[in-house]
Amino acid sequence: MDDLLHILNSDGADELKLHVGAPPVIVLDGEHQAVEGQPITTEDGEQLLQSIANTRQRRELRERGMVQFVYRFRNVTDFVVCARMENGNVGIDIQ
């Protein structure tokens, strides 16, 4: 997750989309650009969420199907994270 957030931050991108079955996608000036690499697996989605969400946030996702929170990256940049359950998998959009 750290590498993906670094790309998002350093490229000045608008959004990072992490959805099971697709590679990570960076949205830059309204254009979706896939990040080089393998599609995200169910396990990847869980691990990515666990790396940025606390226990309460993960529980809220499981109970309500969605959670939104602010994640501070490297004590410098704040990102708004929106995580949803999608067909039993975690989907994450970060702005």
N, C-alpha and C positions, 0 to 999 in steps of 0.2 A: 504494500500500500504506500509506503514511504516514497518509492520511486515514481509511482503514478501521481501522487500529490505533488511531487517535485516538478514533474512535467507540466501538470496543470498550473502550478504557480509560476514557473519560469517562462512558460510560453504565453502567459497571459490569457489562457483559454477561459471560456465562459463556463464550461461544465465538463464533468467526467461521468460517464455512464458505465456501470458495471452490472451486467445482466448475464445470468447463466445461459450458456449455449452460444454466446457471442464474445468476440474479443473486447477488451476495454475500448471505449470510444471517447475521444476528446472532441468537444464542440468548440471550434474556433471561428469567430465571426460568422456564426450560424451554420457553418459547414461541419458535418460529422466526419471525423477522421479516425479510422481504426488504428489502435496502437499495435505495432508488430508483436505477434505472439499467438499463443494458443487461445481458443475460446475458454471462457471461465466455466469451471465445473461447479457442481453443487458444493463440494468441499471448499473450493476457492472462495466462493461467495460467503460461506460461513466464516472462514478465516479472515477475509478482508473486513467483514463487519466486526468481528471480535477484536481486530487490531485498532479500531477507532471508537467503538461503543462500549460503554460501561455495562455492568450487569442490569441495572435498572432500565437502560435504554433497550437492551436486547429482550428483556422480559416484556416491555411495552410492545415491541414489535410482534412478539409471539401472541400476546393477548389481544391486541387491537388490529394487527395486520399491517401497521404502519407506524413509523416513528420519525420525528424530525428533531434535529439537535445541531448545535454548533460544535465543531471540532477545531481546536487550535493546533495548527501545524507548526512544529519547531518553535513554538512560543513566539511566532511572528505573524502568521496569517490565519485568519478565521475562515472556515468553510462551513456552509450550511449543508448538512447531510440529510437526505430524505431516503429512508430505507423502507421497502415494502415487501410483503410476501407475494410472490408471483408463482402460482401453480406449485406451491410447496417449497419454492426456492427463494432466496434472498436476492432482491434487486436493489441497487444503490445508485442514486444520483447525487453528485456533489457539485456545489456551485461555490 
